[in-house]
Amino acid sequence: MCEPEAPSAGCGPAMHCVPTLDIAADPTCEAAGSGGTYELCVDRGDCAPETECINDGLDACCMTWCILGGSDCNVGETCTELGAPVYANGQAYGVCWDGYPCVL
């Protein structure tokens, strides 16, 4: 099993651990890119392994995975649920977001 915020242990280097909509399903591994936090992206393949390509309403950028209700995010960021809950290993995941648009 893999963890979205630390995917290399379960998926290998340069891979994403992708949560699912089904709490009982196993997350999957997919190829990752190199885009860092808040860098623009088209899809998750553009983003570094521990991040996901998220549309903030204006643009899409890479945001770091976090466990909802946890304290995984940096100061000034909140672990924000995606439109529908996503799960890995029974945990609900969101992304760390500072509340600002990807591009200012």
Backbone as a printed PyTorch tensor [residue, N CA C, xyz], in Angstrom:
tensor([[[  0.8470,  -1.1860,   0.0000],
         [  0.0000,   0.0000,   0.0000],
         [  0.8890,   1.2460,   0.0000]],

        [[  0.3540,   2.2890,  -0.5530],
         [  1.1030,   3.5360,  -0.6340],
         [  0.3450,   4.6410,   0.0820]],

        [[  1.0530,   5.7220,   0.3450],
         [  0.4690,   6.8970,   0.9860],
         [  0.7150,   8.1070,   0.0850]],

        [[ -0.3350,   8.8880,  -0.2310],
         [ -0.1860,  10.0160,  -1.1440],
         [  0.8700,  11.0340,  -0.7280]],

        [[  1.0070,  11.2810,   0.5760],
         [  1.9700,  12.2940,   1.0190],
         [  3.3980,  11.7580,   1.0760]],

        [[  3.5810,  10.4420,   0.9390],
         [  4.9080,   9.8180,   0.9270],
         [  4.8530,   8.5970,   0.0070]],

        [[  4.7130,   8.8150,  -1.3060],
         [  4.4240,   7.7230,  -2.2320],
         [  5.5670,   6.7750,  -2.5540]],

        [[  6.8080,   7.1700,  -2.3700],
         [  7.9190,   6.3390,  -2.8240],
         [  7.9870,   4.9880,  -2.1180]],

        [[  7.5900,   4.9020,  -0.8580],
         [  7.6560,   3.6340,  -0.1270],
         [  6.7650,   2.5660,  -0.7560]],

        [[  5.5930,   2.9370,  -1.2300],
         [  4.6790,   1.9540,  -1.7970],
         [  4.6680,   1.9010,  -3.3080]],

        [[  5.0890,   2.9700,  -3.9610],
         [  5.0180,   3.0430,  -5.4290],
         [  6.3720,   3.0760,  -6.1080]],

        [[  7.4050,   3.4720,  -5.3960],
         [  8.7140,   3.6250,  -6.0060],
         [  8.9920,   5.0900,  -6.3120]],

        [[ 10.2250,   5.3780,  -6.7340],
         [ 10.5920,   6.7650,  -7.0160],
         [  9.8460,   7.3160,  -8.2320]],

        [[  9.6150,   8.6120,  -8.2290],
         [  8.9710,   9.3330,  -9.3350],
         [  7.5780,   8.7950,  -9.6630]],

        [[  6.8410,   8.3850,  -8.6240],
         [  5.4860,   7.8680,  -8.8060],
         [  4.5330,   8.5720,  -7.8370]],

        [[  3.2850,   8.7450,  -8.2830],
         [  2.2020,   9.2430,  -7.4370],
         [  1.5000,   8.0670,  -6.7860]],

        [[  0.9730,   8.2750,  -5.5910],
         [  0.0380,   7.3630,  -4.9460],
         [ -1.3090,   8.0780,  -5.0150]],

        [[ -2.2140,   7.5490,  -5.8130],
         [ -3.4680,   8.2360,  -6.1130],
         [ -4.6160,   7.6710,  -5.2790]],

        [[ -5.2090,   8.4990,  -4.3890],
         [ -6.3670,   8.0520,  -3.6010],
         [ -7.5660,   7.7760,  -4.5070]],

        [[ -8.5550,   7.0690,  -3.9710],
         [ -9.7530,   6.7230,  -4.7350],
         [-10.9930,   7.3030,  -4.0680]],

        [[-12.1010,   7.3010,  -4.7970],
         [-13.3780,   7.7470,  -4.2440],
         [-13.9830,   6.7050,  -3.3140]],

        [[-13.5210,   5.4550,  -3.4260],
         [-14.0400,   4.3340,  -2.6360],
         [-13.1400,   4.1030,  -1.4310]],

        [[-13.6890,   4.2530,  -0.2280],
         [-12.8830,   4.1040,   0.9980],
         [-12.2720,   2.7120,   1.1230]],

        [[-12.8880,   1.7070,   0.5150],
         [-12.4000,   0.3380,   0.6280],
         [-11.4060,  -0.0390,  -0.4700]],

        [[-11.2760,   0.7720,  -1.5070],
         [-10.3780,   0.4590,  -2.6260],
         [ -8.9430,   0.8570,  -2.3000]],

        [[ -8.0100,   0.1370,  -2.9090],
         [ -6.5950,   0.4640,  -2.7390],
         [ -6.2150,   1.6400,  -3.6390]],

        [[ -5.3440,   2.5260,  -3.1590],
         [ -4.8580,   3.6040,  -4.0140],
         [ -4.0170,   3.0040,  -5.1500]],

        [[ -3.8400,   3.7550,  -6.2200],
         [ -3.0600,   3.2740,  -7.3570],
         [ -1.7940,   4.1020,  -7.5120]],

        [[ -0.8460,   3.5670,  -8.2580],
         [  0.4080,   4.2680,  -8.5280],
         [  0.4080,   4.7300,  -9.9810]],

        [[  0.8580,   5.9670, -10.2080],
         [  0.9620,   6.5390, -11.5480],
         [  2.2470,   7.3450, -11.6380]],

        [[  2.7550,   7.4910, -12.8410],
         [  3.9870,   8.2590, -13.0690],
         [  3.8090,   9.7140, -12.6520]],

        [[  4.8360,  10.2610, -12.0190],
         [  4.8200,  11.6540, -11.5550],
         [  5.7440,  12.5040, -12.4160]],

        [[  5.5560,  13.8110, -12.3190],
         [  6.4170,  14.7710, -12.9880],
         [  7.3390,  15.4190, -11.9730]],

        [[  7.6920,  16.6820, -12.2350],
         [  8.6270,  17.3610, -11.3400],
         [  8.1050,  18.6900, -10.8130]],

        [[  6.8750,  19.0700, -11.1700],
         [  6.3350,  20.3570, -10.7310],
         [  6.2110,  20.4430,  -9.2220]],

        [[  6.6940,  21.5390,  -8.6710],
         [  6.6450,  21.7460,  -7.2270],
         [  5.3430,  22.3880,  -6.7800]],

        [[  5.2170,  22.5710,  -5.4930],
         [  4.0170,  23.1450,  -4.8930],
         [  3.6920,  24.5060,  -5.5040]],

        [[  2.4470,  24.6660,  -5.9020],
         [  1.8700,  25.8670,  -6.5080],
         [  2.4080,  26.1760,  -7.9090]],

        [[  3.1310,  25.2400,  -8.5360],
         [  3.5270,  25.4160,  -9.9350],
         [  2.3530,  25.0060, -10.8150]],

        [[  2.1670,  25.6860, -11.9370],
         [  1.0670,  25.3890, -12.8440],
         [  1.1910,  23.9810, -13.4160]],

        [[  0.0330,  23.3580, -13.6910],
         [  0.0020,  22.0000, -14.2240],
         [ -1.2150,  21.8380, -15.1390]],

        [[ -1.1700,  20.7890, -15.9450],
         [ -2.3030,  20.4050, -16.7760],
         [ -2.9810,  19.1890, -16.1620]],

        [[ -2.1680,  18.2420, -15.6520],
         [ -2.6810,  17.0580, -14.9670],
         [ -1.6410,  16.5800, -13.9600]],

        [[ -1.9740,  15.5210, -13.1970],
         [ -1.0740,  15.0850, -12.1140],
         [  0.2950,  14.6680, -12.6300]],

        [[  0.3850,  14.2550, -13.8910],
         [  1.6730,  13.8700, -14.4630],
         [  2.6700,  15.0100, -14.5270]],

        [[  2.1990,  16.2410, -14.3800],
         [  3.0860,  17.4050, -14.3600],
         [  3.6530,  17.6720, -12.9620]],

        [[  3.0660,  17.0650, -11.9400],
         [  3.3900,  17.3850, -10.5450],
         [  4.3220,  16.3630,  -9.9050]],

        [[  5.0900,  16.8260,  -8.9210],
         [  5.9810,  15.9680,  -8.1510],
         [  5.1690,  14.8840,  -7.4290]],

        [[  5.8090,  13.7880,  -7.0180],
         [  5.1070,  12.6390,  -6.4520],
         [  4.1490,  12.9290,  -5.2940]],

        [[  4.4870,  13.8320,  -4.3970],
         [  3.6490,  14.0650,  -3.2110],
         [  2.5990,  15.1480,  -3.4340]],

        [[  2.4260,  15.5760,  -4.6930],
         [  1.4620,  16.6290,  -4.9950],
         [  0.4300,  16.1570,  -6.0120]],

        [[ -0.6500,  16.9150,  -6.1320],
         [ -1.7460,  16.6370,  -7.0670],
         [ -2.0690,  17.9090,  -7.8330]],

        [[ -2.4480,  17.7910,  -9.0850],
         [ -2.8370,  18.9310,  -9.9130],
         [ -4.2830,  19.2920,  -9.5730]],

        [[ -4.4820,  20.4800,  -9.0100],
         [ -5.7900,  20.9260,  -8.5300],
         [ -6.1700,  22.2360,  -9.2070]],

        [[ -7.3970,  22.3160,  -9.6960],
         [ -7.8980,  23.5470, -10.2750],
         [ -8.4760,  24.3940,  -9.1470]],

        [[ -7.9640,  25.6100,  -8.9990],
         [ -8.4260,  26.4940,  -7.9210],
         [ -9.5800,  27.3910,  -8.3600]],

        [[-10.1060,  27.1560,  -9.5560],
         [-11.1930,  27.9680, -10.0840],
         [-10.7250,  28.9160, -11.1750]],

        [[ -9.4420,  29.2250, -11.1860],
         [ -8.8570,  30.0970, -12.2100],
         [ -7.8080,  29.3560, -13.0250]],

        [[ -6.9270,  28.6690, -12.3570],
         [ -5.8440,  27.9050, -12.9690],
         [ -5.7010,  26.5880, -12.2210]],

        [[ -4.8140,  25.7360, -12.7060],
         [ -4.5150,  24.4900, -12.0090],
         [ -3.0500,  24.5110, -11.6020]],

        [[ -2.7880,  24.0810, -10.3730],
         [ -1.4110,  24.0140,  -9.8970],
         [ -1.2450,  22.8100,  -8.9810]],

        [[  0.0070,  22.4520,  -8.7540],
         [  0.3460,  21.3130,  -7.9040],
         [  0.1910,  21.7090,  -6.4370]],

        [[ -0.5650,  20.9030,  -5.6940],
         [ -0.7380,  21.1250,  -4.2590],
         [ -0.4110,  19.8380,  -3.5160]],

        [[  0.1580,  19.9630,  -2.3370],
         [  0.6210,  18.8350,  -1.5560],
         [ -0.5360,  18.0950,  -0.8880]],

        [[ -0.4990,  16.7400,  -0.9630],
         [ -1.5110,  15.9220,  -0.2930],
         [ -1.3980,  16.0560,   1.2210]],

        [[ -2.5230,  15.9000,   1.9080],
         [ -2.5480,  15.9120,   3.3740],
         [ -3.7160,  15.0440,   3.8530]],

        [[ -3.6140,  14.5630,   5.0790],
         [ -4.7020,  13.8020,   5.6960],
         [ -5.6640,  14.8010,   6.3130]],

        [[ -6.9410,  14.7160,   5.9100],
         [ -7.9430,  15.6390,   6.4520],
         [ -7.9970,  15.5260,   7.9690]],

        [[ -8.0200,  16.6650,   8.6220],
         [ -8.0560,  16.6930,  10.0790],
         [ -6.6890,  16.5880,  10.7180]],

        [[ -5.6490,  16.4000,   9.9050],
         [ -4.2940,  16.2840,  10.4350],
         [ -3.5790,  17.6220,  10.4460]],

        [[ -2.2970,  17.5750,  10.7190],
         [ -1.5040,  18.8070,  10.7700],
         [ -0.3300,  18.7140,   9.7990]],

        [[ -0.6060,  18.2060,   8.5930],
         [  0.4410,  17.9760,   7.6030],
         [  0.8600,  19.2280,   6.8330]],

        [[  0.0770,  20.2870,   6.8900],
         [  0.3150,  21.4660,   6.0470],
         [  1.2440,  22.4820,   6.7040]],

        [[  1.8250,  23.3110,   5.8600],
         [  2.6820,  24.4020,   6.3370],
         [  1.8400,  25.4890,   6.9970]],

        [[  2.4840,  26.3560,   7.7500],
         [  1.8090,  27.4990,   8.3590],
         [  1.1640,  28.3290,   7.2580]],

        [[ -0.0710,  28.7380,   7.4580],
         [ -0.7880,  29.5310,   6.4740],
         [ -1.5800,  28.7040,   5.4790]],

        [[ -1.4660,  27.3700,   5.5440],
         [ -2.2150,  26.4880,   4.6700],
         [ -3.2070,  25.6710,   5.4840]],

        [[ -4.2750,  25.2340,   4.8250],
         [ -5.2800,  24.3860,   5.4470],
         [ -5.4450,  23.1400,   4.5970]],

        [[ -5.5930,  21.9900,   5.2420],
         [ -5.8670,  20.7600,   4.5040],
         [ -7.3080,  20.8560,   4.0200]],

        [[ -7.4770,  21.0140,   2.7180],
         [ -8.7650,  21.3090,   2.1060],
         [ -9.2940,  20.0990,   1.3520]],

        [[-10.5300,  19.7320,   1.6420],
         [-11.1520,  18.5970,   0.9690],
         [-11.3840,  18.9300,  -0.4970]],

        [[-11.1870,  17.9380,  -1.3480],
         [-11.4820,  18.0950,  -2.7590],
         [-12.9980,  18.0400,  -2.9230]],

        [[-13.5220,  18.2530,  -4.1210],
         [-14.9660,  18.2710,  -4.3400],
         [-15.6780,  17.0610,  -3.7410]],

        [[-15.1430,  15.8740,  -3.9610],
         [-15.6770,  14.6470,  -3.3740],
         [-14.5690,  14.0430,  -2.5120]],

        [[-14.9140,  13.4050,  -1.4040],
         [-13.8690,  12.8150,  -0.5620],
         [-13.0710,  11.7520,  -1.3140]],

        [[-11.7590,  11.7410,  -1.0990],
         [-10.8940,  10.6990,  -1.6550],
         [-10.1640,  10.0180,  -0.5070]],

        [[ -9.8550,   8.7310,  -0.7170],
         [ -9.3230,   7.9100,   0.3660],
         [ -8.1210,   7.0910,  -0.0810]],

        [[ -7.2450,   6.8480,   0.8840],
         [ -6.1420,   5.9040,   0.7280],
         [ -5.9670,   5.2370,   2.0780]],

        [[ -6.0000,   3.9170,   2.0880],
         [ -5.7960,   3.1400,   3.3160],
         [ -6.7730,   3.5390,   4.4240]],

        [[ -8.0110,   3.8560,   4.0420],
         [ -9.0420,   4.2040,   5.0190],
         [ -8.9930,   5.6340,   5.5230]],

        [[ -8.0100,   6.4140,   5.0880],
         [ -7.8700,   7.8090,   5.5040],
         [ -8.4420,   8.7300,   4.4310]],

        [[ -9.1260,   9.7900,   4.8490],
         [ -9.6160,  10.8070,   3.9080],
         [ -8.4950,  11.8070,   3.6420]],

        [[ -8.3050,  12.1450,   2.3670],
         [ -7.2390,  13.0530,   1.9640],
         [ -7.7780,  14.3260,   1.3370]],

        [[ -6.9920,  15.3750,   1.4750],
         [ -7.2320,  16.6530,   0.8230],
         [ -5.8850,  17.1820,   0.3710]],

        [[ -5.8340,  18.4660,   0.0690],
         [ -4.5730,  19.1000,  -0.3190],
         [ -4.3390,  20.3450,   0.5320]],

        [[ -3.0770,  20.6210,   0.7890],
         [ -2.7090,  21.8270,   1.5240],
         [ -2.8800,  23.0280,   0.5970]],

        [[ -3.6780,  23.9930,   1.0400],
         [ -3.9570,  25.1580,   0.2040],
         [ -3.9020,  26.4110,   1.0620]],

        [[ -3.2780,  27.4490,   0.5130],
         [ -3.1580,  28.7270,   1.2450],
         [ -4.3420,  29.6480,   0.9890]],

        [[ -5.3120,  29.2100,   0.1460],
         [ -6.5140,  30.0000,  -0.1110],
         [ -6.3630,  31.0160,  -1.2200]],

        [[ -5.1510,  31.1550,  -1.7690],
         [ -4.9100,  32.1130,  -2.8450],
         [ -4.9480,  31.4240,  -4.1950]],

        [[ -5.2440,  32.1750,  -5.2620],
         [ -5.1980,  31.5980,  -6.5990],
         [ -3.7790,  31.0980,  -6.9020]],

        [[ -3.6980,  30.1180,  -7.8060],
         [ -2.3840,  29.5750,  -8.1950],
         [ -1.4740,  30.6590,  -8.7400]],

        [[ -2.0250,  31.5300,  -9.5650],
         [ -1.2430,  32.6120, -10.1730],
         [ -1.7970,  33.9330,  -9.6980]],

        [[ -0.9710,  34.7240,  -9.0830],
         [ -1.3940,  36.0460,  -8.6010],
         [ -1.0790,  37.1000,  -9.6260]]])
